[in-house]
């Protein structure tokens, strides 16, 4: 079970989970169930889940909650009052922990960050910034959400922006870490100015990449004040369907 969105975005993270198949034994009915809060099956898992011989099933907390509710509504085998109470409490806990919403995109204040994204396909910020593990990142500046909403390909937290870090990440067997190494290297090569100290580095899909959601136009923010000073979360599917924000 994972409670952070995007936690299985890399092949290496998925392989660690798939290792549990060894514990299924020879029982043909046994299944490895992977539970995450992602709105869709994590990309490295798609082919595995599609293979009926893999014995791997993916489900998210929304689908799990729907199954719980079907059990509660079963008139042939009605649940006891205690069972109903426990299930309702569990669903409430899922909701409190943000596991049932589909806010898959973080919107960051981006006066400098949006031009930097267009040049480097990255977002670099202060270390250990409390951004949820969501699927996408959007940019708010000039009273509008910009058209590019890239997929977050990976992140590395609390690292110095140095060539030593680049070499260390390049030597990793993880493709995500190697991609982040190139992001840092390009910033260093161009002598792009960052504040002193360590940073969090987000590797994002490029503006022209198929993984990047490109809106038909920037979304003006019509309410008073700023949409976000630090970060806010939205549903990317709603960004596609509105002309202003809030829609």
ROTI-42579 format. One record per residue (C-alpha): x, y, z; residue number from 1. Coordinates in nm, 3 decimals, decimal comma. Last residue first. Layout:
// residues N
<vodren east="X" north="Y" up="Z" n="NUM"/>
...
// end
This chain:
// residues 247
<vodren east="-1,466" north="2,801" up="-1,367" n="247"/>
<vodren east="-1,254" north="2,940" up="-1,084" n="246"/>
<vodren east="-1,050" north="2,999" up="-1,287" n="245"/>
<vodren east="-1,145" north="3,101" up="-1,637" n="244"/>
<vodren east="-1,213" north="2,914" up="-1,960" n="243"/>
<vodren east="-1,290" north="2,576" up="-1,802" n="242"/>
<vodren east="-1,277" north="2,219" up="-1,936" n="241"/>
<vodren east="-0,909" north="2,125" up="-1,948" n="240"/>
<vodren east="-0,831" north="2,272" up="-1,606" n="239"/>
<vodren east="-1,114" north="2,058" up="-1,466" n="238"/>
<vodren east="-0,939" north="1,739" up="-1,581" n="237"/>
<vodren east="-0,623" north="1,858" up="-1,407" n="236"/>
<vodren east="-0,796" north="1,851" up="-1,067" n="235"/>
<vodren east="-0,649" north="2,127" up="-0,852" n="234"/>
<vodren east="-0,401" north="2,177" up="-0,569" n="233"/>
<vodren east="-0,251" north="2,497" up="-0,431" n="232"/>
<vodren east="0,106" north="2,611" up="-0,377" n="231"/>
<vodren east="0,299" north="2,904" up="-0,232" n="230"/>
<vodren east="0,130" north="3,240" up="-0,290" n="229"/>
<vodren east="-0,170" north="3,100" up="-0,471" n="228"/>
<vodren east="-0,476" north="3,228" up="-0,659" n="227"/>
<vodren east="-0,375" north="3,584" up="-0,574" n="226"/>
<vodren east="-0,622" north="3,842" up="-0,447" n="225"/>
<vodren east="-0,971" north="3,900" up="-0,581" n="224"/>
<vodren east="-1,128" north="3,631" up="-0,797" n="223"/>
<vodren east="-1,105" north="3,615" up="-1,178" n="222"/>
<vodren east="-0,784" north="3,417" up="-1,222" n="221"/>
<vodren east="-0,728" north="3,397" up="-1,597" n="220"/>
<vodren east="-0,673" north="3,049" up="-1,743" n="219"/>
<vodren east="-0,405" north="3,046" up="-2,015" n="218"/>
<vodren east="-0,531" north="2,914" up="-2,346" n="217"/>
<vodren east="-0,602" north="2,583" up="-2,521" n="216"/>
<vodren east="-0,435" north="2,405" up="-2,230" n="215"/>
<vodren east="-0,124" north="2,196" up="-2,292" n="214"/>
<vodren east="-0,100" north="1,881" up="-2,077" n="213"/>
<vodren east="0,259" north="1,761" up="-2,092" n="212"/>
<vodren east="0,315" north="1,386" up="-2,131" n="211"/>
<vodren east="0,321" north="1,422" up="-2,512" n="210"/>
<vodren east="0,632" north="1,641" up="-2,477" n="209"/>
<vodren east="0,641" north="1,989" up="-2,634" n="208"/>
<vodren east="0,666" north="2,179" up="-2,304" n="207"/>
<vodren east="0,916" north="1,930" up="-2,157" n="206"/>
<vodren east="0,807" north="1,673" up="-1,894" n="205"/>
<vodren east="0,920" north="1,783" up="-1,549" n="204"/>
<vodren east="1,217" north="1,697" up="-1,326" n="203"/>
<vodren east="1,160" north="1,852" up="-0,985" n="202"/>
<vodren east="1,461" north="1,959" up="-0,778" n="201"/>
<vodren east="1,438" north="2,042" up="-0,407" n="200"/>
<vodren east="1,716" north="2,275" up="-0,296" n="199"/>
<vodren east="2,027" north="2,299" up="-0,082" n="198"/>
<vodren east="2,211" north="2,620" up="0,000" n="197"/>
<vodren east="2,247" north="2,958" up="-0,169" n="196"/>
<vodren east="1,958" north="3,107" up="-0,372" n="195"/>
<vodren east="1,959" north="3,017" up="-0,739" n="194"/>
<vodren east="2,105" north="3,203" up="-1,037" n="193"/>
<vodren east="2,132" north="3,013" up="-1,366" n="192"/>
<vodren east="2,501" north="2,970" up="-1,444" n="191"/>
<vodren east="2,407" north="2,819" up="-1,784" n="190"/>
<vodren east="2,625" north="2,513" up="-1,719" n="189"/>
<vodren east="2,494" north="2,492" up="-1,363" n="188"/>
<vodren east="2,129" north="2,495" up="-1,467" n="187"/>
<vodren east="2,200" north="2,240" up="-1,741" n="186"/>
<vodren east="2,382" north="2,014" up="-1,494" n="185"/>
<vodren east="2,097" north="2,031" up="-1,243" n="184"/>
<vodren east="1,843" north="1,912" up="-1,502" n="183"/>
<vodren east="2,085" north="1,648" up="-1,630" n="182"/>
<vodren east="2,122" north="1,504" up="-1,280" n="181"/>
<vodren east="1,743" north="1,501" up="-1,243" n="180"/>
<vodren east="1,723" north="1,272" up="-1,545" n="179"/>
<vodren east="1,984" north="1,039" up="-1,398" n="178"/>
<vodren east="1,790" north="1,026" up="-1,072" n="177"/>
<vodren east="1,477" north="0,929" up="-1,265" n="176"/>
<vodren east="1,665" north="0,667" up="-1,467" n="175"/>
<vodren east="1,762" north="0,487" up="-1,144" n="174"/>
<vodren east="2,094" north="0,301" up="-1,177" n="173"/>
<vodren east="2,264" north="0,594" up="-1,006" n="172"/>
<vodren east="2,604" north="0,713" up="-1,135" n="171"/>
<vodren east="2,446" north="1,019" up="-1,292" n="170"/>
<vodren east="2,306" north="1,116" up="-0,953" n="169"/>
<vodren east="2,649" north="1,119" up="-0,789" n="168"/>
<vodren east="2,804" north="1,303" up="-1,083" n="167"/>
<vodren east="2,538" north="1,574" up="-1,078" n="166"/>
<vodren east="2,563" north="1,611" up="-0,701" n="165"/>
<vodren east="2,937" north="1,667" up="-0,734" n="164"/>
<vodren east="2,861" north="1,916" up="-1,012" n="163"/>
<vodren east="2,675" north="2,123" up="-0,755" n="162"/>
<vodren east="2,317" north="2,226" up="-0,681" n="161"/>
<vodren east="2,312" north="2,093" up="-0,325" n="160"/>
<vodren east="2,035" north="1,842" up="-0,250" n="159"/>
<vodren east="1,734" north="1,869" up="-0,017" n="158"/>
<vodren east="1,486" north="1,668" up="-0,218" n="157"/>
<vodren east="1,508" north="1,485" up="-0,548" n="156"/>
<vodren east="1,203" north="1,477" up="-0,771" n="155"/>
<vodren east="1,063" north="1,271" up="-1,054" n="154"/>
<vodren east="0,876" north="1,277" up="-1,385" n="153"/>
<vodren east="0,624" north="1,537" up="-1,272" n="152"/>
<vodren east="0,389" north="1,569" up="-1,569" n="151"/>
<vodren east="0,374" north="1,911" up="-1,725" n="150"/>
<vodren east="0,085" north="2,160" up="-1,712" n="149"/>
<vodren east="0,168" north="2,417" up="-1,981" n="148"/>
<vodren east="-0,097" north="2,679" up="-2,057" n="147"/>
<vodren east="-0,019" north="2,917" up="-1,773" n="146"/>
<vodren east="-0,254" north="2,972" up="-1,481" n="145"/>
<vodren east="-0,335" north="3,341" up="-1,473" n="144"/>
<vodren east="-0,305" north="3,654" up="-1,259" n="143"/>
<vodren east="0,044" north="3,735" up="-1,397" n="142"/>
<vodren east="0,184" north="3,414" up="-1,254" n="141"/>
<vodren east="0,053" north="3,067" up="-1,177" n="140"/>
<vodren east="0,235" north="2,758" up="-1,301" n="139"/>
<vodren east="0,108" north="2,400" up="-1,313" n="138"/>
<vodren east="0,260" north="2,078" up="-1,187" n="137"/>
<vodren east="0,140" north="1,723" up="-1,250" n="136"/>
<vodren east="0,108" north="1,376" up="-1,098" n="135"/>
<vodren east="0,092" north="1,456" up="-0,728" n="134"/>
<vodren east="0,326" north="1,360" up="-0,444" n="133"/>
<vodren east="0,223" north="1,644" up="-0,214" n="132"/>
<vodren east="0,440" north="1,954" up="-0,188" n="131"/>
<vodren east="0,577" north="2,029" up="0,160" n="130"/>
<vodren east="0,898" north="2,211" up="0,054" n="129"/>
<vodren east="1,186" north="2,003" up="0,184" n="128"/>
<vodren east="1,452" north="2,230" up="0,035" n="127"/>
<vodren east="1,367" north="2,563" up="-0,133" n="126"/>
<vodren east="1,268" north="2,543" up="-0,498" n="125"/>
<vodren east="1,374" north="2,411" up="-0,837" n="124"/>
<vodren east="1,117" north="2,333" up="-1,105" n="123"/>
<vodren east="1,230" north="2,161" up="-1,422" n="122"/>
<vodren east="1,190" north="2,139" up="-1,797" n="121"/>
<vodren east="1,501" north="2,360" up="-1,834" n="120"/>
<vodren east="1,409" north="2,652" up="-2,061" n="119"/>
<vodren east="1,029" north="2,651" up="-2,045" n="118"/>
<vodren east="1,047" north="2,552" up="-1,677" n="117"/>
<vodren east="1,278" north="2,844" up="-1,600" n="116"/>
<vodren east="1,035" north="3,083" up="-1,770" n="115"/>
<vodren east="0,762" north="2,939" up="-1,542" n="114"/>
<vodren east="0,972" north="2,942" up="-1,225" n="113"/>
<vodren east="1,060" north="3,311" up="-1,229" n="112"/>
<vodren east="0,710" north="3,453" up="-1,173" n="111"/>
<vodren east="0,588" north="3,105" up="-1,082" n="110"/>
<vodren east="0,361" north="3,066" up="-0,783" n="109"/>
<vodren east="0,295" north="2,694" up="-0,783" n="108"/>
<vodren east="-0,008" north="2,493" up="-0,892" n="107"/>
<vodren east="0,000" north="2,129" up="-0,779" n="106"/>
<vodren east="-0,195" north="1,884" up="-0,992" n="105"/>
<vodren east="-0,364" north="1,552" up="-0,909" n="104"/>
<vodren east="-0,647" north="1,681" up="-0,694" n="103"/>
<vodren east="-0,854" north="1,367" up="-0,735" n="102"/>
<vodren east="-0,989" north="1,349" up="-0,381" n="101"/>
<vodren east="-1,023" north="1,018" up="-0,203" n="100"/>
<vodren east="-0,682" north="0,980" up="-0,040" n="99"/>
<vodren east="-0,670" north="1,328" up="0,113" n="98"/>
<vodren east="-0,587" north="1,199" up="0,460" n="97"/>
<vodren east="-0,922" north="1,319" up="0,597" n="96"/>
<vodren east="-1,102" north="1,140" up="0,313" n="95"/>
<vodren east="-0,931" north="0,807" up="0,383" n="94"/>
<vodren east="-1,002" north="0,854" up="0,756" n="93"/>
<vodren east="-1,370" north="0,917" up="0,685" n="92"/>
<vodren east="-1,377" north="0,597" up="0,477" n="91"/>
<vodren east="-1,229" north="0,406" up="0,769" n="90"/>
<vodren east="-1,480" north="0,554" up="1,013" n="89"/>
<vodren east="-1,769" north="0,460" up="0,784" n="88"/>
<vodren east="-1,632" north="0,106" up="0,754" n="87"/>
<vodren east="-1,598" north="0,069" up="1,130" n="86"/>
<vodren east="-1,951" north="0,199" up="1,198" n="85"/>
<vodren east="-2,106" north="-0,024" up="0,933" n="84"/>
<vodren east="-1,925" north="-0,327" up="1,072" n="83"/>
<vodren east="-2,048" north="-0,242" up="1,422" n="82"/>
<vodren east="-2,405" north="-0,198" up="1,299" n="81"/>
<vodren east="-2,388" north="-0,538" up="1,131" n="80"/>
<vodren east="-2,361" north="-0,564" up="0,754" n="79"/>
<vodren east="-2,655" north="-0,693" up="0,554" n="78"/>
<vodren east="-2,604" north="-1,014" up="0,355" n="77"/>
<vodren east="-2,883" north="-1,019" up="0,095" n="76"/>
<vodren east="-2,943" north="-0,643" up="0,122" n="75"/>
<vodren east="-2,589" north="-0,554" up="0,020" n="74"/>
<vodren east="-2,566" north="-0,176" up="0,065" n="73"/>
<vodren east="-2,281" north="-0,192" up="0,318" n="72"/>
<vodren east="-2,088" north="-0,428" up="0,091" n="71"/>
<vodren east="-2,141" north="-0,196" up="-0,205" n="70"/>
<vodren east="-2,012" north="0,090" up="0,009" n="69"/>
<vodren east="-1,690" north="-0,097" up="0,084" n="68"/>
<vodren east="-1,641" north="-0,166" up="-0,287" n="67"/>
<vodren east="-1,683" north="0,204" up="-0,367" n="66"/>
<vodren east="-1,427" north="0,285" up="-0,096" n="65"/>
<vodren east="-1,177" north="0,046" up="-0,256" n="64"/>
<vodren east="-1,239" north="0,207" up="-0,595" n="63"/>
<vodren east="-1,167" north="0,553" up="-0,449" n="62"/>
<vodren east="-0,867" north="0,423" up="-0,253" n="61"/>
<vodren east="-0,696" north="0,300" up="-0,568" n="60"/>
<vodren east="-0,667" north="-0,052" up="-0,707" n="59"/>
<vodren east="-0,393" north="-0,246" up="-0,887" n="58"/>
<vodren east="-0,398" north="-0,624" up="-0,923" n="57"/>
<vodren east="-0,094" north="-0,845" up="-0,983" n="56"/>
<vodren east="-0,120" north="-1,218" up="-1,058" n="55"/>
<vodren east="0,122" north="-1,163" up="-1,352" n="54"/>
<vodren east="-0,048" north="-1,431" up="-1,558" n="53"/>
<vodren east="-0,343" north="-1,209" up="-1,642" n="52"/>
<vodren east="-0,106" north="-0,952" up="-1,802" n="51"/>
<vodren east="-0,282" north="-0,614" up="-1,799" n="50"/>
<vodren east="-0,161" north="-0,548" up="-1,444" n="49"/>
<vodren east="0,201" north="-0,585" up="-1,554" n="48"/>
<vodren east="0,156" north="-0,371" up="-1,864" n="47"/>
<vodren east="0,007" north="-0,083" up="-1,662" n="46"/>
<vodren east="0,241" north="-0,102" up="-1,364" n="45"/>
<vodren east="0,520" north="0,127" up="-1,492" n="44"/>
<vodren east="0,251" north="0,388" up="-1,579" n="43"/>
<vodren east="0,089" north="0,405" up="-1,236" n="42"/>
<vodren east="-0,277" north="0,294" up="-1,269" n="41"/>
<vodren east="-0,500" north="0,597" up="-1,274" n="40"/>
<vodren east="-0,637" north="0,839" up="-1,013" n="39"/>
<vodren east="-0,339" north="0,764" up="-0,786" n="38"/>
<vodren east="-0,422" north="0,693" up="-0,419" n="37"/>
<vodren east="-0,232" north="0,361" up="-0,418" n="36"/>
<vodren east="-0,318" north="-0,003" up="-0,338" n="35"/>
<vodren east="-0,118" north="-0,288" up="-0,494" n="34"/>
<vodren east="-0,292" north="-0,623" up="-0,460" n="33"/>
<vodren east="-0,067" north="-0,928" up="-0,511" n="32"/>
<vodren east="-0,300" north="-1,213" up="-0,597" n="31"/>
<vodren east="-0,347" north="-1,572" up="-0,482" n="30"/>
<vodren east="-0,597" north="-1,786" up="-0,677" n="29"/>
<vodren east="-0,330" north="-1,993" up="-0,852" n="28"/>
<vodren east="-0,185" north="-2,095" up="-0,510" n="27"/>
<vodren east="0,176" north="-2,188" up="-0,587" n="26"/>
<vodren east="0,339" north="-1,941" up="-0,349" n="25"/>
<vodren east="0,220" north="-1,584" up="-0,322" n="24"/>
<vodren east="0,532" north="-1,482" up="-0,130" n="23"/>
<vodren east="0,745" north="-1,448" up="-0,445" n="22"/>
<vodren east="0,492" north="-1,194" up="-0,568" n="21"/>
<vodren east="0,629" north="-0,956" up="-0,303" n="20"/>
<vodren east="0,914" north="-0,869" up="-0,542" n="19"/>
<vodren east="0,657" north="-0,679" up="-0,746" n="18"/>
<vodren east="0,664" north="-0,401" up="-0,487" n="17"/>
<vodren east="1,039" north="-0,340" up="-0,518" n="16"/>
<vodren east="1,008" north="-0,361" up="-0,897" n="15"/>
<vodren east="0,751" north="-0,082" up="-0,890" n="14"/>
<vodren east="0,989" north="0,159" up="-0,715" n="13"/>
<vodren east="1,265" north="0,074" up="-0,966" n="12"/>
<vodren east="1,034" north="0,132" up="-1,263" n="11"/>
<vodren east="0,959" north="0,485" up="-1,145" n="10"/>
<vodren east="0,619" north="0,650" up="-1,092" n="9"/>
<vodren east="0,527" north="0,423" up="-0,803" n="8"/>
<vodren east="0,515" north="0,696" up="-0,535" n="7"/>
<vodren east="0,321" north="0,919" up="-0,775" n="6"/>
<vodren east="0,048" north="0,991" up="-0,523" n="5"/>
<vodren east="0,143" north="0,919" up="-0,165" n="4"/>
<vodren east="-0,051" north="0,669" up="0,048" n="3"/>
<vodren east="0,114" north="0,353" up="-0,086" n="2"/>
<vodren east="0,000" north="0,000" up="0,000" n="1"/>
// end
